[in-house]
Amino acid sequence: MSGKSHPGQWFFGRFGGAAHGRGIIAAAALLAVGGLTACATPPPADDKEAVAAYREANDPLEPLNRYLFEVNLGLDRLFLRPVAEIYRGALPDPAREGVRNFMNNLDTPSIFVHDVLQGESERAGDSIGRFTTNTFYGVGGIFDVAEGDLPDDLEAGIPYHGEDLGQTLAVWGVGPGPYLMLPLLGPSNLRDAIGLAGGRYLDPLHYLVPRDRRTGFSIARATVGGLDLRARNIETFDEIERGAIDFYATVRSLYRQHRKAEIANGRGPANPLPEMSDEIEEDNKAERVSATNK
């Protein structure tokens, strides 16, 4: 299936082409966060486990972030989830798959640029191959011919992958910075928020749209992408919320794991299970400490 997502994204949106509309909001959010001083209180220095968890969380604005998280949750429950349920009920699976494929195809020129900037020549070739194939033979990208969505072409073998400015900055050695919960957009960090604000200027499609229509195009693109993503993650998101000790800390952990995997382009240890087990235990400790300090 085209388009990758993870449970912690829910209505926060993808860090791909949909970021163009979100970049405007992200820039405003960065200015707002820069002027706020609601910071988490560090634990006592003699509580080694709590200090380690505090540093691991890297969330100095946790009180503010938790407030924005609750605001985002409220907006999701009031507006986005009901609309996503209507969207999923009104459109059959093939129609929604076509929407997803089309949005992925719009993202691909920007993905190609970041493939090149990251020195990923093979993936850049895949992006060009996907875009040309799906644009000309997939009805503008509605059918993912390159990956094999059509019954008579199941072995095309060029899967979709995503890239964005936040990932490119990470590959260039820029650290993530503190964790942020952005209004409407959800979990992020300073590096990825800058990527959201600036990524649109590296997208070739941005310059093909008439200047007076770029904002509307970006907002429409982000809205459709976010709605489709939310519709695909209704049950998964509910399950995570029910099982979380501290829902905020769980989303924070999921976001970081997902971004780490994206930056590494899926590359990791041959047998990641021991490391994964350790990471899960560390995340559980961070959740418990975060829950007691909130």
SVG drawing of the C-alpha trace seen along z (x, -y; Angstrom):
<svg xmlns="http://www.w3.org/2000/svg" viewBox="-21 -37 47 48">
<polyline fill="none" stroke="black" stroke-width="0.4" points="0.0,0.0 1.3,-3.5 1.9,-6.0 3.4,-5.2 2.0,-6.3 2.4,-5.6 0.0,-5.6 1.4,-8.7 0.6,-10.8 -3.2,-10.6 -4.4,-14.1 -1.0,-15.7 -0.3,-15.1 2.6,-13.7 6.0,-15.2 5.9,-15.1 4.1,-17.2 1.3,-18.0 3.8,-20.1 3.5,-22.9 0.2,-24.2 1.3,-23.4 4.5,-25.4 2.7,-28.6 1.2,-27.4 4.5,-26.0 6.3,-29.3 3.7,-31.0 3.9,-28.3 7.6,-28.7 7.3,-32.4 4.7,-31.7 6.8,-29.0 9.8,-31.3 8.0,-33.8 6.7,-31.4 8.5,-30.4 6.3,-27.6 9.0,-25.1 9.1,-21.7 10.7,-21.6 13.8,-19.4 13.6,-16.6 15.9,-16.6 19.5,-15.9 19.7,-12.9 16.9,-11.1 19.2,-9.6 16.4,-7.7 14.1,-10.7 17.0,-12.9 17.9,-10.4 14.2,-10.2 14.0,-14.0 17.0,-14.3 15.8,-11.5 12.4,-13.2 14.2,-16.5 10.9,-18.2 11.6,-21.5 8.3,-23.0 6.3,-20.0 3.5,-22.0 2.8,-24.0 3.2,-21.0 0.7,-19.0 -1.8,-21.9 -1.5,-22.1 -1.8,-18.3 -5.1,-18.5 -6.3,-21.3 -5.3,-19.2 -7.2,-16.2 -10.3,-18.2 -10.2,-19.6 -9.7,-16.1 -12.7,-14.7 -14.9,-17.6 -14.1,-18.0 -11.5,-15.8 -12.5,-12.4 -16.2,-12.8 -15.2,-14.1 -12.7,-11.3 -15.4,-8.8 -17.8,-10.4 -15.0,-10.4 -14.2,-6.7 -17.9,-5.7 -18.7,-7.8 -15.8,-6.6 -15.1,-3.0 -11.6,-1.6 -10.5,-2.0 -11.5,-5.7 -9.6,-6.4 -6.6,-4.5 -6.7,-6.7 -6.7,-9.8 -3.7,-8.6 -1.9,-7.7 -2.6,-11.1 -1.3,-12.9 1.8,-10.7 2.5,-11.6 2.2,-15.3 4.8,-14.8 7.3,-13.0 9.1,-16.0 9.9,-17.3 11.0,-13.9 13.3,-13.7 14.9,-17.0 15.6,-15.7 16.9,-12.4 19.5,-14.4 20.3,-16.7 20.9,-13.6 23.1,-12.0 20.7,-9.1 21.2,-8.7 19.4,-5.3 16.3,-6.6 16.4,-9.8 16.2,-7.6 13.3,-5.7 11.5,-9.0 11.9,-10.1 10.8,-6.7 7.7,-6.7 6.7,-10.3 7.0,-9.8 5.4,-6.4 2.5,-7.3 1.9,-10.7 1.8,-9.4 0.4,-5.9 -1.4,-6.2 -3.8,-9.0 -1.9,-11.7 -1.0,-9.4 -4.4,-8.1 -3.1,-4.6 0.2,-3.6 1.4,-1.8 5.1,-2.1 4.4,0.0 1.9,2.3 -1.6,1.1 -3.0,2.3 -4.1,6.0 -1.9,6.5 1.2,4.9 1.7,6.3 5.5,6.6 6.6,3.1 8.7,2.9 9.3,-0.9 7.8,-1.4 6.9,-4.8 9.2,-6.4 9.0,-9.8 11.5,-12.5 11.3,-16.1 13.5,-19.0 13.6,-17.8 15.1,-14.5 17.6,-16.3 18.7,-18.5 19.2,-15.4 21.3,-13.7 23.4,-16.9 24.0,-16.6 21.5,-19.0 20.3,-17.8 16.6,-17.5 16.4,-20.1 13.7,-20.1 10.4,-18.3 7.5,-20.5 3.7,-20.0 2.6,-22.3 -1.0,-23.7 -3.1,-21.7 0.1,-19.9 1.0,-17.8 4.3,-16.3 7.5,-17.7 10.9,-19.1 12.7,-22.3 14.5,-20.8 11.4,-19.3 9.3,-22.5 11.9,-24.5 11.7,-21.8 7.9,-22.3 8.2,-26.0 10.8,-25.9 10.2,-22.7 7.7,-24.2 10.4,-26.4 12.3,-23.2 9.2,-21.8 9.3,-22.3 5.4,-22.2 5.4,-25.3 6.7,-27.3 4.4,-25.9 1.3,-27.1 0.4,-30.8 1.6,-33.0 -1.9,-34.2 -3.1,-30.6 -0.2,-29.0 -1.7,-29.4 -5.1,-27.9 -3.4,-25.1 -1.2,-24.3 -4.1,-24.4 -6.2,-22.2 -3.3,-19.7 -2.6,-19.6 -6.3,-19.2 -6.9,-16.3 -3.7,-14.5 -4.5,-14.9 -8.1,-13.8 -7.0,-10.6 -4.3,-9.9 -6.8,-10.3 -9.3,-8.0 -6.7,-5.3 -5.7,-5.4 -9.0,-5.7 -8.9,-2.2 -5.1,-2.2 -5.2,-5.6 -8.0,-4.5 -6.2,-1.4 -3.0,-3.3 -5.0,-5.8 -6.7,-3.0 -3.5,-1.2 -1.3,-4.2 -0.1,-4.9 0.4,-8.5 -1.0,-9.2 1.1,-12.3 4.3,-10.5 3.3,-7.6 2.7,-9.9 6.0,-11.6 7.8,-8.3 6.1,-7.0 6.9,-10.2 10.6,-9.9 10.8,-6.3 9.1,-7.0 11.3,-9.9 14.4,-8.0 13.3,-5.2 12.5,-7.7 15.9,-9.5 17.7,-6.1 15.6,-5.2 14.6,-2.0 18.2,-0.9 18.9,0.6 20.6,3.5 20.1,6.9 18.3,8.1 16.8,5.0 14.7,6.9 17.1,6.6 17.5,2.8 13.8,2.4 13.1,4.2 15.5,1.9 14.0,-1.2 10.5,-0.2 11.5,0.3 13.2,-3.2 10.0,-4.7 7.9,-3.1 10.1,-4.6 9.9,-8.0 6.1,-7.6 5.9,-6.9 8.2,-9.8 6.3,-12.1 3.0,-11.1 4.0,-11.8 5.5,-15.2 2.6,-16.5"/>
</svg>
